[in-house]
Amino acid sequence: MTDRSTMTRFALAGLTAGALLLAACGGDDGNGDDGDANAPGTSNGEARDSGTLKFYTDKAAWEPQFDRVSDASEEQVGWDLDFTGYSDADAYSAFIKQSFRTREKPTLFTWHTGDALAELVDEGMVAPTSDIWAEAIASGDIPADLEQYYTYDGEQYCVPLNVAYWVLYYNKHVFADHGLEAPQTWDDLMHIADTLAAEGIPAFYQTNILFSFVWFQTLLAGSDPDLYEALGTGEASYTDPGVVAVMEQWGDMIEAGYFSDPGLADDPQVLLNNGDVAMLNFGTFFTGSLNELGMVSGEDYDLFVIPNVDPSLDRTSLIVESGPLCAAQEADDRDQALDYLTWWVGAEAQTEWANARGDVSFNPNAEIRDERLAALGEEAGTDEIRLVERYFEATPQPVLTAALDGFGAFVTSPGDPMPILETIQAEADAYWATQ
Amino acid sequence: MAPGVLIVAVLLYLPFLWTTYLSFTRYRGLGSPEWIGLDNYQAMFSDPALLTSLRNTALWVAGTIIVPVGIGLLIAVLTYNMRFGAWFRLPFLIPYAISGVAVGVIWSFILQSNGALSQALDAFGLPGAESRWLLDAPLNTFVMIGAAAWQASGVNALLFVIGLQSIPKEPVEAAKVDGASGWRMFRSILWPMLRPLTTVVVGLSIVASLKTFDVVYVMTQGGPGRSSETLAITMYRETFVQSEYGQGGAVSVVLTVVTLAASIAYLRRQLSERRAL
């Protein structure tokens, strides 16, 4: 009896452990006959022309806006999105990478351009989208300038999920109370910061976590955009005198009281709404956060393109970020996903998406209802603007991590920037030596 | 016994062996791991940030033994014989019911720049209102140890009370007859008889402090500039932020070895002293 009982327990434990192991591995058996008739995009092995596509993103907070676009796509092309949102970018990144090893490949997913996308392309994980790009550029749905951020070895991968231009939002009531107006030049901006600092109001918001790079990119792209771009490609050093000068300027601005305390844990939109800071240096995606607080564009807040630090530059540097929407190369419903991406870049989809988000669109044919954002979108397309890729995407991951740590320390305790710049450069040297 | 061994092997040993293997490879989560020998360990020990991480982890170990264990013992000794003592201990136990993440969120609100603590100090005209609790090292590590102590002291008190209540009455009564009370009673009777329980509480605290992650991650993410990083944060950073799974594996192997070595060394010492008694 005892032996039989032991054997039974052993067998049960073995089965349980085996099941756990299989579940953990979750690998594709390769024969494709899993028999899941409800698998998205397929029905008993045959392609369908409507249904649901699995969609993953690290922008969990954007679920209501994705739902609106999903409703529109279901109506217009017959496909809606099965939304899974992550709030933690690191956990999301690990999840997506691991999911490529399983049967549950992410049909559609958001990612980052630059080094992060190159990594997936190198491993053949994402489907090429060159045909979609060629058609969209020809029809004017995607500006040709964006193509460079999605091109690897002459082929395009993914399409833009969105674009955002980095501008200064300002509290109009704070400006009015102090007789200030939106600046035309860098000197104007420094005069505003001086005026507010004298009243004990920090002109600008800054933080020591994640977005610690923002003022570095603003100051360097506005002083020497060529040097800024050369840092991203490893052709310039972080110890270059131009970079050191920018760090020193940044330190002087911090010492002058232009910035909020980097240790504040309050949401930046709340600080702007309360008038605790006068300006926020953020991407246009931030408009939605301000509107959600009940702030009205043009009445409570407005925005302006940040003037160049160096007034002798021909064009005004405007930071742009573009996040990709990708299709997995080996997903069962890859063809349907690519059809969805074709729809996504069109004017109808982008009108729905950009207005749901309260943001600009990469598609010049989309109708943006917010007049200020629409004007900014047009301005960004003129010859007076030089679009410069956001530091977060322009910098390889290991260098970026070291830089975020360094800038976080610098905004907390500004001083001699050289040790920080040397640490970042050491990381850059190690990275570029392997490329 | 066999089913238990099998489950432990599959769920604990296999992941550990896989992590150990990864620590000898270069692996970014895609493709196949590439064998690089001891390079990850070499890179780790030549990184100055590891020294900061080790120092902070050592501070956490020392702080966790001194503060929550000390406070727990104090609460237990002062209340175990008291009428309605359980009601005095209850408020200290409540924080134990919430997660480390929630503790981090609550204490971030209190300790952030111009947060609740600074405002309270300012309102009462006390010094320290200008302190940058979470920005300056090693102050940020000290205040986070305080936040963790707020959570852990209650359960330590509970364990010590159980220990105190299990002490036989006879030696205590005999000591009372001999005139012992207060500090003398504690030092000569209660403390020696609490020794087995103290060994457990301190042992658990050492292990918990060596793997400190949640409170630090929520409150400072190891910053600013990696100044409050612990070994567990370093492991997370390398693995999930940098996507250097091999490097993260090397840190986790070192962390495991340190935890095991500290636990075994402590328990051996305690057990050998008990035998000597």
Contacts between the chains, C-beta under 8 A, distances in Angstrom:
chain1	res1	chain2	res2	distance
A	6	B	2	7.3
A	9	B	2	7.9
A	9	B	3	5.0
A	10	B	2	5.2
A	10	B	3	5.5
A	10	B	6	7.6
A	12	B	3	7.1
A	13	B	2	7.4
A	13	B	3	3.0
A	13	B	4	7.6
A	13	B	6	5.2
A	13	B	7	5.9
A	14	B	3	7.6
A	14	B	6	6.3
A	16	B	7	7.3
A	17	B	6	5.4
A	17	B	7	5.7
A	17	B	10	4.3
A	17	B	11	7.6
A	20	B	10	6.5
A	20	B	11	7.1
A	21	B	10	6.0
A	90	B	236	7.9
A	90	B	240	4.1
A	90	B	241	5.4
A	91	B	240	6.9
A	93	B	29	8.0
A	93	B	240	7.2
A	93	B	243	6.8
A	94	B	29	6.6
A	94	B	239	7.9
A	94	B	240	5.4
A	94	B	243	7.8
A	97	B	28	8.0
A	97	B	29	3.8
A	97	B	30	5.6
A	97	B	243	7.4
A	98	B	29	6.8
A	100	B	30	6.9
A	119	B	28	6.8
A	119	B	30	6.4
A	120	B	30	7.2
A	122	B	30	8.0
A	123	B	30	4.5
A	123	B	31	5.3
A	125	B	30	6.9
A	208	B	135	7.2
A	208	B	223	6.1
A	208	B	224	4.4
A	209	B	221	5.9
A	209	B	223	6.5
A	209	B	224	7.9
A	261	B	113	4.1
A	261	B	114	6.6
A	261	B	132	8.0
A	262	B	113	7.7
A	262	B	135	7.1
A	262	B	224	7.4
A	263	B	112	5.7
A	263	B	113	3.5
A	263	B	132	6.0
A	263	B	134	5.7
A	263	B	135	4.8
A	264	B	112	6.3
A	264	B	113	5.4
A	264	B	114	6.9
A	265	B	108	5.3
A	265	B	109	6.9
A	265	B	112	4.1
A	265	B	115	7.3
A	266	B	112	7.9
A	397	B	242	6.6
A	397	B	243	6.8
A	398	B	242	6.2
A	398	B	244	7.9
A	401	B	237	7.5
A	401	B	241	5.9
A	401	B	242	5.6
A	405	B	223	6.6
A	405	B	224	8.0
A	405	B	225	5.2
A	405	B	226	5.3
A	406	B	225	6.5
A	408	B	223	4.9
A	408	B	224	4.4
A	408	B	225	5.5
A	409	B	223	7.3
A	409	B	224	5.0
A	409	B	225	2.5
A	409	B	226	7.8
A	409	B	227	7.0
A	410	B	225	7.8
A	411	B	224	7.7
A	412	B	132	7.7
A	412	B	135	4.9
A	412	B	136	7.9
A	412	B	224	4.2
A	412	B	225	7.1
A	413	B	135	7.7
A	413	B	136	7.7
A	413	B	224	7.8
A	420	B	225	7.8
